[in-house]
Amino acid sequence: METSTEKSKELTASIILLNQKLLFEGQVAGNEPVYIDYVPPLGDNLGYTSLELLLLSLSSCVGSALLVVLRKMQKTILTFGIAATGQRKLEHPTGFKSIQLEVNVQSPDITDDMLGNAIARLEGLCPVLDMVKGNVEIKYSFKITQSL
């Protein structure tokens, strides 16, 4: 019988402190490193903040899931992007209270209803979204540019 650890893929990442403040080099095997820092005076603003990386992670996960759904619908995607904006809490810990994801698609054959339905189907398709939901309000907006 399979255990839950046999069903899932283990991911590993590592960070190393590079200075006497909060600059880290982060790496996942086989990929280029990323630099994670904090704003002055605690850091030197020499890399992404952890919350910025969370926005990127959520955006790429949601984007990947949306593209899979739209491509299964046999829709043509000419350009695709997501702009993410996180509203932080005023009290500590100052994580996000809400995140706005603005999806921008250029396509000759996608309608507002189709994209809205694809967004509604994201549950269970994006693990980052599944981990964040319930803790952070996620809002969506979208713009479709029709093209020939």
MODELLER restraints for C-alpha pairs under 7 A, 6 or more apart:
rsr = mdl.restraints
at = mdl.atoms
rsr.add(forms.Gaussian(group=physical.xy_distance, feature=features.Distance(at['CA:12:A'], at['CA:28:A']), mean=6.43, stdev=0.5))
rsr.add(forms.Gaussian(group=physical.xy_distance, feature=features.Distance(at['CA:13:A'], at['CA:27:A']), mean=5.75, stdev=0.5))
rsr.add(forms.Gaussian(group=physical.xy_distance, feature=features.Distance(at['CA:13:A'], at['CA:28:A']), mean=4.66, stdev=0.5))
rsr.add(forms.Gaussian(group=physical.xy_distance, feature=features.Distance(at['CA:14:A'], at['CA:26:A']), mean=5.59, stdev=0.5))
rsr.add(forms.Gaussian(group=physical.xy_distance, feature=features.Distance(at['CA:14:A'], at['CA:27:A']), mean=5.52, stdev=0.5))
rsr.add(forms.Gaussian(group=physical.xy_distance, feature=features.Distance(at['CA:14:A'], at['CA:28:A']), mean=6.62, stdev=0.5))
rsr.add(forms.Gaussian(group=physical.xy_distance, feature=features.Distance(at['CA:15:A'], at['CA:24:A']), mean=5.94, stdev=0.5))
rsr.add(forms.Gaussian(group=physical.xy_distance, feature=features.Distance(at['CA:15:A'], at['CA:25:A']), mean=5.38, stdev=0.5))
rsr.add(forms.Gaussian(group=physical.xy_distance, feature=features.Distance(at['CA:15:A'], at['CA:26:A']), mean=4.23, stdev=0.5))
rsr.add(forms.Gaussian(group=physical.xy_distance, feature=features.Distance(at['CA:15:A'], at['CA:27:A']), mean=6.47, stdev=0.5))
rsr.add(forms.Gaussian(group=physical.xy_distance, feature=features.Distance(at['CA:16:A'], at['CA:24:A']), mean=5.31, stdev=0.5))
rsr.add(forms.Gaussian(group=physical.xy_distance, feature=features.Distance(at['CA:16:A'], at['CA:25:A']), mean=5.32, stdev=0.5))
rsr.add(forms.Gaussian(group=physical.xy_distance, feature=features.Distance(at['CA:16:A'], at['CA:26:A']), mean=6.60, stdev=0.5))
rsr.add(forms.Gaussian(group=physical.xy_distance, feature=features.Distance(at['CA:17:A'], at['CA:23:A']), mean=5.92, stdev=0.5))
rsr.add(forms.Gaussian(group=physical.xy_distance, feature=features.Distance(at['CA:17:A'], at['CA:24:A']), mean=4.48, stdev=0.5))
rsr.add(forms.Gaussian(group=physical.xy_distance, feature=features.Distance(at['CA:17:A'], at['CA:25:A']), mean=6.59, stdev=0.5))
rsr.add(forms.Gaussian(group=physical.xy_distance, feature=features.Distance(at['CA:18:A'], at['CA:24:A']), mean=5.52, stdev=0.5))
rsr.add(forms.Gaussian(group=physical.xy_distance, feature=features.Distance(at['CA:18:A'], at['CA:25:A']), mean=6.78, stdev=0.5))
rsr.add(forms.Gaussian(group=physical.xy_distance, feature=features.Distance(at['CA:21:A'], at['CA:42:A']), mean=6.07, stdev=0.5))
rsr.add(forms.Gaussian(group=physical.xy_distance, feature=features.Distance(at['CA:21:A'], at['CA:43:A']), mean=5.37, stdev=0.5))
rsr.add(forms.Gaussian(group=physical.xy_distance, feature=features.Distance(at['CA:22:A'], at['CA:37:A']), mean=5.49, stdev=0.5))
rsr.add(forms.Gaussian(group=physical.xy_distance, feature=features.Distance(at['CA:22:A'], at['CA:38:A']), mean=6.18, stdev=0.5))
rsr.add(forms.Gaussian(group=physical.xy_distance, feature=features.Distance(at['CA:22:A'], at['CA:42:A']), mean=6.58, stdev=0.5))
rsr.add(forms.Gaussian(group=physical.xy_distance, feature=features.Distance(at['CA:22:A'], at['CA:43:A']), mean=5.09, stdev=0.5))
rsr.add(forms.Gaussian(group=physical.xy_distance, feature=features.Distance(at['CA:23:A'], at['CA:35:A']), mean=6.98, stdev=0.5))
rsr.add(forms.Gaussian(group=physical.xy_distance, feature=features.Distance(at['CA:23:A'], at['CA:36:A']), mean=5.79, stdev=0.5))
rsr.add(forms.Gaussian(group=physical.xy_distance, feature=features.Distance(at['CA:23:A'], at['CA:37:A']), mean=4.42, stdev=0.5))
rsr.add(forms.Gaussian(group=physical.xy_distance, feature=features.Distance(at['CA:23:A'], at['CA:43:A']), mean=6.56, stdev=0.5))
rsr.add(forms.Gaussian(group=physical.xy_distance, feature=features.Distance(at['CA:24:A'], at['CA:35:A']), mean=5.72, stdev=0.5))
rsr.add(forms.Gaussian(group=physical.xy_distance, feature=features.Distance(at['CA:24:A'], at['CA:36:A']), mean=5.11, stdev=0.5))
rsr.add(forms.Gaussian(group=physical.xy_distance, feature=features.Distance(at['CA:24:A'], at['CA:37:A']), mean=6.25, stdev=0.5))
rsr.add(forms.Gaussian(group=physical.xy_distance, feature=features.Distance(at['CA:25:A'], at['CA:33:A']), mean=6.27, stdev=0.5))
rsr.add(forms.Gaussian(group=physical.xy_distance, feature=features.Distance(at['CA:25:A'], at['CA:34:A']), mean=5.83, stdev=0.5))
rsr.add(forms.Gaussian(group=physical.xy_distance, feature=features.Distance(at['CA:25:A'], at['CA:35:A']), mean=4.71, stdev=0.5))
rsr.add(forms.Gaussian(group=physical.xy_distance, feature=features.Distance(at['CA:25:A'], at['CA:36:A']), mean=6.34, stdev=0.5))
rsr.add(forms.Gaussian(group=physical.xy_distance, feature=features.Distance(at['CA:26:A'], at['CA:33:A']), mean=5.48, stdev=0.5))
rsr.add(forms.Gaussian(group=physical.xy_distance, feature=features.Distance(at['CA:26:A'], at['CA:34:A']), mean=5.20, stdev=0.5))
rsr.add(forms.Gaussian(group=physical.xy_distance, feature=features.Distance(at['CA:26:A'], at['CA:35:A']), mean=6.07, stdev=0.5))
rsr.add(forms.Gaussian(group=physical.xy_distance, feature=features.Distance(at['CA:27:A'], at['CA:33:A']), mean=4.63, stdev=0.5))
rsr.add(forms.Gaussian(group=physical.xy_distance, feature=features.Distance(at['CA:27:A'], at['CA:34:A']), mean=6.41, stdev=0.5))
rsr.add(forms.Gaussian(group=physical.xy_distance, feature=features.Distance(at['CA:35:A'], at['CA:47:A']), mean=4.64, stdev=0.5))
rsr.add(forms.Gaussian(group=physical.xy_distance, feature=features.Distance(at['CA:35:A'], at['CA:48:A']), mean=6.21, stdev=0.5))
rsr.add(forms.Gaussian(group=physical.xy_distance, feature=features.Distance(at['CA:36:A'], at['CA:47:A']), mean=4.60, stdev=0.5))
rsr.add(forms.Gaussian(group=physical.xy_distance, feature=features.Distance(at['CA:36:A'], at['CA:48:A']), mean=4.73, stdev=0.5))
rsr.add(forms.Gaussian(group=physical.xy_distance, feature=features.Distance(at['CA:36:A'], at['CA:49:A']), mean=5.49, stdev=0.5))
rsr.add(forms.Gaussian(group=physical.xy_distance, feature=features.Distance(at['CA:36:A'], at['CA:50:A']), mean=6.64, stdev=0.5))
rsr.add(forms.Gaussian(group=physical.xy_distance, feature=features.Distance(at['CA:37:A'], at['CA:43:A']), mean=5.86, stdev=0.5))
rsr.add(forms.Gaussian(group=physical.xy_distance, feature=features.Distance(at['CA:37:A'], at['CA:44:A']), mean=6.80, stdev=0.5))
rsr.add(forms.Gaussian(group=physical.xy_distance, feature=features.Distance(at['CA:37:A'], at['CA:45:A']), mean=5.60, stdev=0.5))
rsr.add(forms.Gaussian(group=physical.xy_distance, feature=features.Distance(at['CA:37:A'], at['CA:46:A']), mean=5.79, stdev=0.5))
rsr.add(forms.Gaussian(group=physical.xy_distance, feature=features.Distance(at['CA:37:A'], at['CA:47:A']), mean=4.91, stdev=0.5))
rsr.add(forms.Gaussian(group=physical.xy_distance, feature=features.Distance(at['CA:37:A'], at['CA:48:A']), mean=5.87, stdev=0.5))
rsr.add(forms.Gaussian(group=physical.xy_distance, feature=features.Distance(at['CA:37:A'], at['CA:49:A']), mean=5.44, stdev=0.5))
rsr.add(forms.Gaussian(group=physical.xy_distance, feature=features.Distance(at['CA:38:A'], at['CA:44:A']), mean=6.43, stdev=0.5))
rsr.add(forms.Gaussian(group=physical.xy_distance, feature=features.Distance(at['CA:38:A'], at['CA:45:A']), mean=5.40, stdev=0.5))
rsr.add(forms.Gaussian(group=physical.xy_distance, feature=features.Distance(at['CA:38:A'], at['CA:49:A']), mean=5.66, stdev=0.5))
rsr.add(forms.Gaussian(group=physical.xy_distance, feature=features.Distance(at['CA:39:A'], at['CA:45:A']), mean=4.79, stdev=0.5))
rsr.add(forms.Gaussian(group=physical.xy_distance, feature=features.Distance(at['CA:55:A'], at['CA:84:A']), mean=6.29, stdev=0.5))
rsr.add(forms.Gaussian(group=physical.xy_distance, feature=features.Distance(at['CA:58:A'], at['CA:128:A']), mean=5.67, stdev=0.5))
rsr.add(forms.Gaussian(group=physical.xy_distance, feature=features.Distance(at['CA:58:A'], at['CA:129:A']), mean=6.26, stdev=0.5))
rsr.add(forms.Gaussian(group=physical.xy_distance, feature=features.Distance(at['CA:59:A'], at['CA:82:A']), mean=6.22, stdev=0.5))
rsr.add(forms.Gaussian(group=physical.xy_distance, feature=features.Distance(at['CA:59:A'], at['CA:84:A']), mean=6.67, stdev=0.5))
rsr.add(forms.Gaussian(group=physical.xy_distance, feature=features.Distance(at['CA:61:A'], at['CA:126:A']), mean=5.57, stdev=0.5))
rsr.add(forms.Gaussian(group=physical.xy_distance, feature=features.Distance(at['CA:61:A'], at['CA:128:A']), mean=6.46, stdev=0.5))
rsr.add(forms.Gaussian(group=physical.xy_distance, feature=features.Distance(at['CA:62:A'], at['CA:126:A']), mean=5.87, stdev=0.5))
rsr.add(forms.Gaussian(group=physical.xy_distance, feature=features.Distance(at['CA:63:A'], at['CA:82:A']), mean=7.00, stdev=0.5))
rsr.add(forms.Gaussian(group=physical.xy_distance, feature=features.Distance(at['CA:65:A'], at['CA:122:A']), mean=6.64, stdev=0.5))
rsr.add(forms.Gaussian(group=physical.xy_distance, feature=features.Distance(at['CA:65:A'], at['CA:125:A']), mean=5.87, stdev=0.5))
rsr.add(forms.Gaussian(group=physical.xy_distance, feature=features.Distance(at['CA:65:A'], at['CA:126:A']), mean=6.07, stdev=0.5))
rsr.add(forms.Gaussian(group=physical.xy_distance, feature=features.Distance(at['CA:66:A'], at['CA:118:A']), mean=6.31, stdev=0.5))
rsr.add(forms.Gaussian(group=physical.xy_distance, feature=features.Distance(at['CA:66:A'], at['CA:119:A']), mean=6.73, stdev=0.5))
rsr.add(forms.Gaussian(group=physical.xy_distance, feature=features.Distance(at['CA:69:A'], at['CA:118:A']), mean=6.28, stdev=0.5))
rsr.add(forms.Gaussian(group=physical.xy_distance, feature=features.Distance(at['CA:70:A'], at['CA:118:A']), mean=6.90, stdev=0.5))
rsr.add(forms.Gaussian(group=physical.xy_distance, feature=features.Distance(at['CA:75:A'], at['CA:109:A']), mean=6.20, stdev=0.5))
rsr.add(forms.Gaussian(group=physical.xy_distance, feature=features.Distance(at['CA:75:A'], at['CA:110:A']), mean=6.57, stdev=0.5))
rsr.add(forms.Gaussian(group=physical.xy_distance, feature=features.Distance(at['CA:76:A'], at['CA:107:A']), mean=5.69, stdev=0.5))
rsr.add(forms.Gaussian(group=physical.xy_distance, feature=features.Distance(at['CA:76:A'], at['CA:108:A']), mean=6.72, stdev=0.5))
rsr.add(forms.Gaussian(group=physical.xy_distance, feature=features.Distance(at['CA:76:A'], at['CA:109:A']), mean=6.45, stdev=0.5))
rsr.add(forms.Gaussian(group=physical.xy_distance, feature=features.Distance(at['CA:77:A'], at['CA:105:A']), mean=7.00, stdev=0.5))
rsr.add(forms.Gaussian(group=physical.xy_distance, feature=features.Distance(at['CA:77:A'], at['CA:106:A']), mean=6.21, stdev=0.5))
rsr.add(forms.Gaussian(group=physical.xy_distance, feature=features.Distance(at['CA:77:A'], at['CA:107:A']), mean=5.07, stdev=0.5))
rsr.add(forms.Gaussian(group=physical.xy_distance, feature=features.Distance(at['CA:78:A'], at['CA:106:A']), mean=5.34, stdev=0.5))
rsr.add(forms.Gaussian(group=physical.xy_distance, feature=features.Distance(at['CA:78:A'], at['CA:107:A']), mean=5.59, stdev=0.5))
rsr.add(forms.Gaussian(group=physical.xy_distance, feature=features.Distance(at['CA:79:A'], at['CA:105:A']), mean=5.70, stdev=0.5))
rsr.add(forms.Gaussian(group=physical.xy_distance, feature=features.Distance(at['CA:79:A'], at['CA:106:A']), mean=5.02, stdev=0.5))
rsr.add(forms.Gaussian(group=physical.xy_distance, feature=features.Distance(at['CA:80:A'], at['CA:104:A']), mean=5.69, stdev=0.5))
rsr.add(forms.Gaussian(group=physical.xy_distance, feature=features.Distance(at['CA:80:A'], at['CA:105:A']), mean=4.60, stdev=0.5))
rsr.add(forms.Gaussian(group=physical.xy_distance, feature=features.Distance(at['CA:80:A'], at['CA:106:A']), mean=6.50, stdev=0.5))
rsr.add(forms.Gaussian(group=physical.xy_distance, feature=features.Distance(at['CA:81:A'], at['CA:103:A']), mean=5.97, stdev=0.5))
rsr.add(forms.Gaussian(group=physical.xy_distance, feature=features.Distance(at['CA:81:A'], at['CA:104:A']), mean=5.17, stdev=0.5))
rsr.add(forms.Gaussian(group=physical.xy_distance, feature=features.Distance(at['CA:81:A'], at['CA:105:A']), mean=6.62, stdev=0.5))
rsr.add(forms.Gaussian(group=physical.xy_distance, feature=features.Distance(at['CA:82:A'], at['CA:101:A']), mean=6.37, stdev=0.5))
rsr.add(forms.Gaussian(group=physical.xy_distance, feature=features.Distance(at['CA:82:A'], at['CA:102:A']), mean=5.41, stdev=0.5))
rsr.add(forms.Gaussian(group=physical.xy_distance, feature=features.Distance(at['CA:82:A'], at['CA:103:A']), mean=4.55, stdev=0.5))
rsr.add(forms.Gaussian(group=physical.xy_distance, feature=features.Distance(at['CA:82:A'], at['CA:104:A']), mean=6.04, stdev=0.5))
rsr.add(forms.Gaussian(group=physical.xy_distance, feature=features.Distance(at['CA:83:A'], at['CA:101:A']), mean=5.86, stdev=0.5))
rsr.add(forms.Gaussian(group=physical.xy_distance, feature=features.Distance(at['CA:83:A'], at['CA:102:A']), mean=5.11, stdev=0.5))
rsr.add(forms.Gaussian(group=physical.xy_distance, feature=features.Distance(at['CA:83:A'], at['CA:103:A']), mean=6.70, stdev=0.5))
rsr.add(forms.Gaussian(group=physical.xy_distance, feature=features.Distance(at['CA:84:A'], at['CA:99:A']), mean=6.81, stdev=0.5))
rsr.add(forms.Gaussian(group=physical.xy_distance, feature=features.Distance(at['CA:84:A'], at['CA:100:A']), mean=5.66, stdev=0.5))
rsr.add(forms.Gaussian(group=physical.xy_distance, feature=features.Distance(at['CA:84:A'], at['CA:101:A']), mean=4.66, stdev=0.5))
rsr.add(forms.Gaussian(group=physical.xy_distance, feature=features.Distance(at['CA:84:A'], at['CA:102:A']), mean=6.36, stdev=0.5))
rsr.add(forms.Gaussian(group=physical.xy_distance, feature=features.Distance(at['CA:85:A'], at['CA:99:A']), mean=5.60, stdev=0.5))
rsr.add(forms.Gaussian(group=physical.xy_distance, feature=features.Distance(at['CA:85:A'], at['CA:100:A']), mean=5.16, stdev=0.5))
rsr.add(forms.Gaussian(group=physical.xy_distance, feature=features.Distance(at['CA:85:A'], at['CA:101:A']), mean=6.67, stdev=0.5))
rsr.add(forms.Gaussian(group=physical.xy_distance, feature=features.Distance(at['CA:86:A'], at['CA:96:A']), mean=5.93, stdev=0.5))
rsr.add(forms.Gaussian(group=physical.xy_distance, feature=features.Distance(at['CA:86:A'], at['CA:98:A']), mean=5.87, stdev=0.5))
rsr.add(forms.Gaussian(group=physical.xy_distance, feature=features.Distance(at['CA:86:A'], at['CA:99:A']), mean=4.31, stdev=0.5))
rsr.add(forms.Gaussian(group=physical.xy_distance, feature=features.Distance(at['CA:86:A'], at['CA:100:A']), mean=6.38, stdev=0.5))
rsr.add(forms.Gaussian(group=physical.xy_distance, feature=features.Distance(at['CA:87:A'], at['CA:96:A']), mean=5.48, stdev=0.5))
rsr.add(forms.Gaussian(group=physical.xy_distance, feature=features.Distance(at['CA:87:A'], at['CA:97:A']), mean=5.85, stdev=0.5))
rsr.add(forms.Gaussian(group=physical.xy_distance, feature=features.Distance(at['CA:87:A'], at['CA:98:A']), mean=5.28, stdev=0.5))
rsr.add(forms.Gaussian(group=physical.xy_distance, feature=features.Distance(at['CA:87:A'], at['CA:99:A']), mean=6.17, stdev=0.5))
rsr.add(forms.Gaussian(group=physical.xy_distance, feature=features.Distance(at['CA:88:A'], at['CA:94:A']), mean=5.74, stdev=0.5))
rsr.add(forms.Gaussian(group=physical.xy_distance, feature=features.Distance(at['CA:88:A'], at['CA:95:A']), mean=5.39, stdev=0.5))
rsr.add(forms.Gaussian(group=physical.xy_distance, feature=features.Distance(at['CA:88:A'], at['CA:96:A']), mean=4.17, stdev=0.5))
rsr.add(forms.Gaussian(group=physical.xy_distance, feature=features.Distance(at['CA:88:A'], at['CA:97:A']), mean=5.51, stdev=0.5))
rsr.add(forms.Gaussian(group=physical.xy_distance, feature=features.Distance(at['CA:89:A'], at['CA:95:A']), mean=5.82, stdev=0.5))
rsr.add(forms.Gaussian(group=physical.xy_distance, feature=features.Distance(at['CA:89:A'], at['CA:96:A']), mean=5.82, stdev=0.5))
rsr.add(forms.Gaussian(group=physical.xy_distance, feature=features.Distance(at['CA:89:A'], at['CA:97:A']), mean=5.54, stdev=0.5))
rsr.add(forms.Gaussian(group=physical.xy_distance, feature=features.Distance(at['CA:96:A'], at['CA:136:A']), mean=6.34, stdev=0.5))
rsr.add(forms.Gaussian(group=physical.xy_distance, feature=features.Distance(at['CA:97:A'], at['CA:136:A']), mean=5.16, stdev=0.5))
rsr.add(forms.Gaussian(group=physical.xy_distance, feature=features.Distance(at['CA:97:A'], at['CA:137:A']), mean=6.32, stdev=0.5))
rsr.add(forms.Gaussian(group=physical.xy_distance, feature=features.Distance(at['CA:98:A'], at['CA:136:A']), mean=5.18, stdev=0.5))
rsr.add(forms.Gaussian(group=physical.xy_distance, feature=features.Distance(at['CA:98:A'], at['CA:137:A']), mean=4.42, stdev=0.5))
rsr.add(forms.Gaussian(group=physical.xy_distance, feature=features.Distance(at['CA:98:A'], at['CA:138:A']), mean=5.79, stdev=0.5))
rsr.add(forms.Gaussian(group=physical.xy_distance, feature=features.Distance(at['CA:99:A'], at['CA:137:A']), mean=6.26, stdev=0.5))
rsr.add(forms.Gaussian(group=physical.xy_distance, feature=features.Distance(at['CA:99:A'], at['CA:138:A']), mean=4.99, stdev=0.5))
rsr.add(forms.Gaussian(group=physical.xy_distance, feature=features.Distance(at['CA:99:A'], at['CA:139:A']), mean=6.19, stdev=0.5))
rsr.add(forms.Gaussian(group=physical.xy_distance, feature=features.Distance(at['CA:100:A'], at['CA:138:A']), mean=6.03, stdev=0.5))
rsr.add(forms.Gaussian(group=physical.xy_distance, feature=features.Distance(at['CA:100:A'], at['CA:139:A']), mean=4.74, stdev=0.5))
rsr.add(forms.Gaussian(group=physical.xy_distance, feature=features.Distance(at['CA:100:A'], at['CA:140:A']), mean=5.79, stdev=0.5))
rsr.add(forms.Gaussian(group=physical.xy_distance, feature=features.Distance(at['CA:101:A'], at['CA:139:A']), mean=6.16, stdev=0.5))
rsr.add(forms.Gaussian(group=physical.xy_distance, feature=features.Distance(at['CA:101:A'], at['CA:140:A']), mean=4.92, stdev=0.5))
rsr.add(forms.Gaussian(group=physical.xy_distance, feature=features.Distance(at['CA:101:A'], at['CA:141:A']), mean=6.35, stdev=0.5))
rsr.add(forms.Gaussian(group=physical.xy_distance, feature=features.Distance(at['CA:102:A'], at['CA:140:A']), mean=5.88, stdev=0.5))
rsr.add(forms.Gaussian(group=physical.xy_distance, feature=features.Distance(at['CA:102:A'], at['CA:141:A']), mean=4.76, stdev=0.5))
rsr.add(forms.Gaussian(group=physical.xy_distance, feature=features.Distance(at['CA:102:A'], at['CA:142:A']), mean=5.24, stdev=0.5))
rsr.add(forms.Gaussian(group=physical.xy_distance, feature=features.Distance(at['CA:103:A'], at['CA:141:A']), mean=6.26, stdev=0.5))
rsr.add(forms.Gaussian(group=physical.xy_distance, feature=features.Distance(at['CA:103:A'], at['CA:142:A']), mean=4.47, stdev=0.5))
rsr.add(forms.Gaussian(group=physical.xy_distance, feature=features.Distance(at['CA:103:A'], at['CA:143:A']), mean=6.33, stdev=0.5))
rsr.add(forms.Gaussian(group=physical.xy_distance, feature=features.Distance(at['CA:104:A'], at['CA:142:A']), mean=5.72, stdev=0.5))
rsr.add(forms.Gaussian(group=physical.xy_distance, feature=features.Distance(at['CA:104:A'], at['CA:143:A']), mean=4.95, stdev=0.5))
rsr.add(forms.Gaussian(group=physical.xy_distance, feature=features.Distance(at['CA:104:A'], at['CA:144:A']), mean=6.00, stdev=0.5))
rsr.add(forms.Gaussian(group=physical.xy_distance, feature=features.Distance(at['CA:105:A'], at['CA:143:A']), mean=6.41, stdev=0.5))
rsr.add(forms.Gaussian(group=physical.xy_distance, feature=features.Distance(at['CA:105:A'], at['CA:144:A']), mean=4.91, stdev=0.5))
rsr.add(forms.Gaussian(group=physical.xy_distance, feature=features.Distance(at['CA:105:A'], at['CA:145:A']), mean=6.17, stdev=0.5))
rsr.add(forms.Gaussian(group=physical.xy_distance, feature=features.Distance(at['CA:106:A'], at['CA:144:A']), mean=5.71, stdev=0.5))
rsr.add(forms.Gaussian(group=physical.xy_distance, feature=features.Distance(at['CA:106:A'], at['CA:145:A']), mean=4.55, stdev=0.5))
rsr.add(forms.Gaussian(group=physical.xy_distance, feature=features.Distance(at['CA:106:A'], at['CA:146:A']), mean=5.87, stdev=0.5))
rsr.add(forms.Gaussian(group=physical.xy_distance, feature=features.Distance(at['CA:106:A'], at['CA:147:A']), mean=6.62, stdev=0.5))
rsr.add(forms.Gaussian(group=physical.xy_distance, feature=features.Distance(at['CA:107:A'], at['CA:145:A']), mean=6.34, stdev=0.5))
rsr.add(forms.Gaussian(group=physical.xy_distance, feature=features.Distance(at['CA:107:A'], at['CA:146:A']), mean=5.29, stdev=0.5))
rsr.add(forms.Gaussian(group=physical.xy_distance, feature=features.Distance(at['CA:107:A'], at['CA:147:A']), mean=5.71, stdev=0.5))
rsr.add(forms.Gaussian(group=physical.xy_distance, feature=features.Distance(at['CA:108:A'], at['CA:146:A']), mean=4.96, stdev=0.5))
rsr.add(forms.Gaussian(group=physical.xy_distance, feature=features.Distance(at['CA:108:A'], at['CA:147:A']), mean=4.66, stdev=0.5))
rsr.add(forms.Gaussian(group=physical.xy_distance, feature=features.Distance(at['CA:108:A'], at['CA:148:A']), mean=5.56, stdev=0.5))
rsr.add(forms.Gaussian(group=physical.xy_distance, feature=features.Distance(at['CA:123:A'], at['CA:130:A']), mean=6.87, stdev=0.5))
rsr.add(forms.Gaussian(group=physical.xy_distance, feature=features.Distance(at['CA:124:A'], at['CA:130:A']), mean=6.65, stdev=0.5))
